[in-house]
Amino acid sequence: MTLGQAREDFTLMLGKLIVWANEQGYRLRIGAVLEQEGHKENSNHYIGLAADMPVFKPGAQEQDLEAHRRMHDCWDSLGGAPRIEKDLNHYSVKWAGRW
Protein backbone atom coordinates (compact mmCIF):
# COMPACT_ATOMS: atom_id res chain seq x y z
CA MET A 1 0.00 0.00 0.00
CA THR A 2 1.29 3.46 -0.83
CA LEU A 3 1.16 6.41 1.53
CA GLY A 4 -1.46 7.98 -0.74
CA GLN A 5 -3.66 4.89 -0.49
CA ALA A 6 -3.20 4.84 3.29
CA ARG A 7 -4.28 8.50 3.46
CA GLU A 8 -7.37 7.68 1.38
CA ASP A 9 -8.26 4.84 3.75
CA PHE A 10 -7.63 7.06 6.78
CA THR A 11 -9.87 9.77 5.33
CA LEU A 12 -12.70 7.27 4.82
CA MET A 13 -12.29 5.90 8.35
CA LEU A 14 -12.27 9.40 9.80
CA GLY A 15 -15.44 10.22 7.88
CA LYS A 16 -17.17 7.15 9.29
CA LEU A 17 -16.08 8.11 12.81
CA ILE A 18 -17.39 11.65 12.35
CA VAL A 19 -20.78 10.36 11.17
CA TRP A 20 -20.95 7.92 14.09
CA ALA A 21 -20.04 10.68 16.57
CA ASN A 22 -22.72 12.95 15.13
CA GLU A 23 -25.30 10.18 15.52
CA GLN A 24 -24.31 9.97 19.21
CA GLY A 25 -24.93 13.69 19.63
CA TYR A 26 -21.26 14.65 19.95
CA ARG A 27 -19.80 17.87 18.55
CA LEU A 28 -16.31 17.63 17.01
CA ARG A 29 -13.62 20.17 16.19
CA ILE A 30 -11.07 18.78 13.75
CA GLY A 31 -7.54 20.01 14.11
CA ALA A 32 -3.95 18.97 13.41
CA VAL A 33 -4.45 16.66 10.43
CA LEU A 34 -1.53 17.58 8.19
CA GLU A 35 0.70 19.54 10.52
CA GLN A 36 4.35 20.33 9.88
CA GLU A 37 5.43 21.02 13.47
CA GLY A 38 4.32 20.73 17.07
CA HIS A 39 4.13 16.94 17.41
CA LYS A 40 6.63 14.27 18.39
CA GLU A 41 9.30 13.27 15.90
CA ASN A 42 7.97 11.07 13.07
CA SER A 43 4.36 11.81 14.03
CA ASN A 44 1.73 10.53 11.62
CA HIS A 45 0.31 14.06 11.67
CA TYR A 46 3.21 15.05 9.41
CA ILE A 47 2.15 12.58 6.72
CA GLY A 48 -1.63 12.99 6.95
CA LEU A 49 -2.38 9.82 8.89
CA ALA A 50 -3.46 11.33 12.21
CA ALA A 51 -6.03 13.86 13.37
CA ASP A 52 -6.72 15.55 16.67
CA MET A 53 -10.44 15.89 17.33
CA PRO A 54 -11.67 17.47 20.54
CA VAL A 55 -15.13 16.11 21.42
CA PHE A 56 -17.87 18.05 23.15
CA LYS A 57 -21.46 17.47 24.11
CA PRO A 58 -23.70 20.26 22.80
CA GLY A 59 -23.32 23.37 24.92
CA ALA A 60 -20.35 22.04 26.89
CA GLN A 61 -17.17 24.07 27.31
CA GLU A 62 -14.90 21.17 28.23
CA GLN A 63 -14.09 18.01 26.33
CA ASP A 64 -16.04 14.88 27.14
CA LEU A 65 -13.53 12.15 28.06
CA GLU A 66 -16.17 9.41 28.19
CA ALA A 67 -17.19 10.35 24.65
CA HIS A 68 -13.55 9.94 23.60
CA ARG A 69 -13.49 6.47 25.07
CA ARG A 70 -16.65 5.53 23.17
CA MET A 71 -15.25 7.09 19.99
CA HIS A 72 -12.05 5.08 20.39
CA ASP A 73 -14.13 1.92 20.72
CA CYS A 74 -15.68 2.83 17.37
CA TRP A 75 -12.23 3.75 15.96
CA ASP A 76 -10.94 0.33 17.05
CA SER A 77 -13.79 -1.37 15.17
CA LEU A 78 -12.84 0.59 12.03
CA GLY A 79 -9.24 -0.63 12.24
CA GLY A 80 -7.64 2.49 13.69
CA ALA A 81 -4.43 2.57 15.72
CA PRO A 82 -4.64 1.98 19.47
CA ARG A 83 -5.70 4.87 21.67
CA ILE A 84 -3.13 6.88 23.57
CA GLU A 85 -4.58 7.36 27.06
CA LYS A 86 -2.69 10.62 27.61
CA ASP A 87 -3.88 11.99 24.24
CA LEU A 88 -7.48 10.83 23.79
CA ASN A 89 -8.27 13.38 21.08
CA HIS A 90 -5.67 11.70 18.82
CA TYR A 91 -6.98 9.36 16.10
CA SER A 92 -4.56 7.71 13.70
CA VAL A 93 -3.65 4.59 11.77
CA LYS A 94 -0.45 2.59 11.86
CA TRP A 95 2.17 3.31 9.22
CA ALA A 96 5.68 1.90 9.16
CA GLY A 97 5.35 0.76 12.79
CA ARG A 98 4.25 4.12 14.17
CA TRP A 99 1.00 5.85 15.04
Secondary structure in CASP SS format (residue, H / E / C, confidence):
PFRMAT SS
TARGET T0000
AUTHOR 0000-0000-0000
METHOD secondary structure of the structure
MODEL  1
M C 1.00
T C 1.00
L H 1.00
G H 1.00
Q H 1.00
A H 1.00
R H 1.00
E H 1.00
D H 1.00
F H 1.00
T H 1.00
L H 1.00
M H 1.00
L H 1.00
G H 1.00
K H 1.00
L H 1.00
I H 1.00
V H 1.00
W H 1.00
A H 1.00
N H 1.00
E H 1.00
Q C 1.00
G C 1.00
Y C 1.00
R E 1.00
L E 1.00
R C 1.00
I C 1.00
G E 1.00
A C 1.00
V C 1.00
L C 1.00
E C 1.00
Q C 1.00
E C 1.00
G C 1.00
H C 1.00
K C 1.00
E C 1.00
N C 1.00
S C 1.00
N H 1.00
H H 1.00
Y H 1.00
I H 1.00
G C 1.00
L C 1.00
A E 1.00
A E 1.00
D E 1.00
M C 1.00
P C 1.00
V E 1.00
F E 1.00
K C 1.00
P C 1.00
G C 1.00
A C 1.00
Q C 1.00
E C 1.00
Q C 1.00
D C 1.00
L H 1.00
E H 1.00
A H 1.00
H H 1.00
R H 1.00
R H 1.00
M H 1.00
H H 1.00
D H 1.00
C H 1.00
W H 1.00
D H 1.00
S H 1.00
L H 1.00
G C 1.00
G C 1.00
A C 1.00
P C 1.00
R C 1.00
I C 1.00
E C 1.00
K C 1.00
D C 1.00
L C 1.00
N C 1.00
H E 1.00
Y E 1.00
S E 1.00
V C 1.00
K C 1.00
W E 1.00
A C 1.00
G C 1.00
R E 1.00
W C 1.00
END
